[in-house]
Amino acid sequence: MDGVPFVSQITPYLRNFAGALKEARANQEQQQDRRKLQADQSRRPAVGFRVGDKILVKTHGLSKTSQGFTSKFASCRDGPYVITFQKSPTTFQIAAPDATAVPLGVYHESALTPFVPPVEGTVPVPLKPIRRRGRLQKTTKPDSTAACSVSRSHQVR
């Protein structure tokens, strides 16, 4: 079997296949651009929070019958709080305005709303302040590292 007739038969097929593949890629990129334009028409521009901005945080109140609290009548946002650190383009660490050294948590920008101060100038205090969540940080005492106790079951004999 000679290789020349086989190559001459397969070459037009490969050219046709390469042309179809190139056309499919161009069509796919064009469709992707159309989908992006359609999606961007309904998209809101980013707010653009910065460190030091005052913001309101979205709350999630649960109804408690025993305390006479109904989440239906609870405020949707609470604050103002201050942004202390930007962890990523969309996540921010917040703190209370009077204690910025103590972080209260990390929130996505979708849970934050820019704070617009009232006309009279008095800044309201949070209705239900956010508490810091999680475990307390471990603290070491200087004399606890020097004294090492070994239990009886682990002593070397």
HUWO-V890896 format. One record per run of one state. SS is the DSSP state (H for helix, E for strand, C for the rest). FROM is the first residue (numbers start at 1). LEN is the number of residues. Records with the same first field share a line. If there is no record, write none. Layout:
BEGIN
SS = FROM-LEN, FROM-LEN
END
This chain:
BEGIN
C = 1-2, 42-12, 59-5, 65-4, 70-1, 74-3, 87-4, 97-2, 115-37, 155-3
H = 3-39, 71-3, 109-3, 152-3
E = 54-5, 64-1, 69-1, 77-10, 91-6, 99-10, 112-3
END
